[in-house]
């Protein structure tokens, strides 16, 4: 089955130092979800150097910095293919 998004991330405006959660889920249940920041794929558990945590169904930024603002996309992949969500812009207030 080609993946279908049931929830896509929404753009967020947050002050630097604030936390951000982006949600993403897709069907079928065995779909693999990965995240991109400005077109660059983030490691599976997140990027510790950046301070971004990837969890099942969401991406969590505990403390927003100039390095973690940008355009996030969620990518859902199955054996048939993959599709990318609408981009969510994380902007510093």
Secondary structure, DSSP 4 states (H G I P E B T S, - for coil): ---EEEE----EEE-TT--EEEE-EEESTT-EEEEEETTEEPPTTEETTTTEEEETTEEEESS--TTT-EEEEEEEE-SS-EEEPPPEEEEE-
